[in-house]
Amino acid sequence: MRKVYGPKSYWGYSHCVTVIAHLSDPHIDLSDVLLDRLRSVVDRLSVVDAILVTGDIADHGLDTEYRAFLGEFPSHPRVVVPGNHDDRAMFERALGSRNSVLDLDDVRIVGLDSSVPGEDYGLLDAETLDFARDAIASAPGSVVLAMHHHSVPVGHPIIDATALRNAEQLAALIAPPVIALFTGHVHTAVSSSFAGVPAIGAPGIASTLRLDLPARIATTQPPVPGFVVHTIDAAGLRSRFVGV
């Protein structure tokens, strides 16, 4: 049975709905700037059912960075997947398995590790693909897939060069009950479709993608940190981008 909420004036929901907050790319490096940007997002998440974080938790993959992230994180059910800045061993020590499943009533979030140690591009390895197939096959209802790397080009040659390399194998996974794909990595809000389902990328918390092509591809000013609110109910999926 889905959760039935009382009036939630903050989000405007007063009916049966699953609410997922989708965050990405906090790049925690222990600086006050990035911790404050993460806090500004986390402070607004009290009414959601679960939190999804699509990678690049720690900027350097350090234990101290993961502990700082966890120190700011609320006690909601969560799915966190690694990104190209994360260290697998440190990630698993702090946050659990690199591939994971969370069931929210009849919605299953399948978190997949698309990171490649030592590389910026993404790849779903054989272990991860097998995990995904099993998680989809055993799902009690709708499935959303979540990973760090984007599979749809966004038109920026630098960031698109580090996209998911085996998108065709990902596409082969997408059939009912899969209803959506959630990603990060681009540091910019993205709305597209992939293999016939919505493909939604969360804005970056640490920074955002620049429109020009300078040596630095991301900037923290003036854009604000943001996140996505995904709602899933009998009417389907709706995604709202929120700037903080």
C-alpha positions, -999 to +999 in steps of 0.1 A: +000+000+000+013+035-008+017+060+019-012+083+024-001+118+034-019+145+051-017+179+035+018+188+025+017+224+018+054+226+011+052+204-020+014+208-026+006+170-022-023+157-003-029+124-020-013+089-023+021+094-039+057+083-037+081+113-035+118+109-043+143+137-038+171+133-064+204+149-056+237+147-074+273+157-074+279+173-040+317+167-045+323+171-007+359+182-001+355+195+035+353+231+024+327+253+040+314+263+006+304+228-006+292+217+028+269+248+029+256+240-006+248+205+005+231+217+037+210+241+018+195+212-002+192+187+026+174+212+048+144+211+023+140+173+022+120+165+053+088+155+035+101+131+010+099+093+011+135+086+000+166+103-012+185+093-043+221+106-048+235+099-082+272+100-076+304+121-070+297+121-033+333+128-024+356+150-045+387+130-038+373+097-026+386+102+010+371+087+041+369+121+058+348+134+029+323+105+031+320+110+069+314+147+063+286+138+038+270+114+062+271+140+090+248+162+069+225+135+057+190+130+071+178+096+082+155+090+052+157+057+032+183+063+006+200+050-025+235+064-032+255+054-063+292+061-070+305+086-095+338+090-112+352+110-083+343+083-058+367+056-046+349+022-046+365+009-015+359+040+006+324+044-009+314+008+001+329+012+036+309+044+042+277+039+022+273+003+014+272-017-018+279+001-051+248-016-066+216-014-044+179-017-044+153+002-024+116-007-024+091+021-017+057+004-017+053-007-053+082+015-067+117+000-068+148+022-071+177+003-086+210+020-080+238+010-104+275+017-104+286+032-137+320+043-125+353+030-139+382+033-115+407+059-127+385+071-155+359+099-160+337+081-185+310+056-174+305+019-180+281-007-166+303-038-160+291-074-162+284-077-125+263-045-125+243-055-156+235-089-140+225-071-108+202-048-128+185-077-147+178-096-114+165-065-097+142-056-126+129-092-129+121-095-092+105-060-088+071-059-071+060-029-093+075+000-113+112+003-115+134+034-119+171+029-127+196+053-112+233+058-120+259+086-123+267+088-160+244+102-186+235+081-216+219+109-237+243+135-252+237+170-238+255+189-266+286+198-246+316+180-261+338+179-230+311+164-207+297+142-235+331+126-240+328+112-205+292+098-209+282+061-205+302+041-230+278+010-233+245+028-236+232+000-259+235-025-230+216-001-208+189+003-234+185-035-235+175-034-198+147-009-204+113-025-208+083-027-185+084-024-155+112+002-160+096+036-162+125+060-159+162+066-158+178+091-133+214+103-136+239+130-126+274+138-138+264+167-161+260+192-131+230+206-150+192+199-150+185+176-180+152+163-193+152+139-222+142+103-231+162+071-235+150+038-249+114+051-247+114+063-210+121+097-194+158+103-187+161+129-160+195+144-149+197+162-116+214+196-114+248+197-095+250+207-059+287+216-060+286+235-094+269+237-127+280+232-163+291+263-182+276+272-215+309+282-231+340+259-234+367+273-212+395+253-195+371+249-165+338+234-175+319+241-142+312+271-121+296+276-087+285+312-094+260+325-100+238+293-103+223+280-071+225+243-060+194+223-069+177+190-069+148+171-085+115+160-069+102+129-086+066+119-078+052+086-089+016+075-086-012+060-107-009+089-131+028+081-138+060+101-132+064+138-128+097+155-121+101+190-107+135+209-107+141+229-076+167+256-071+177+264-036 
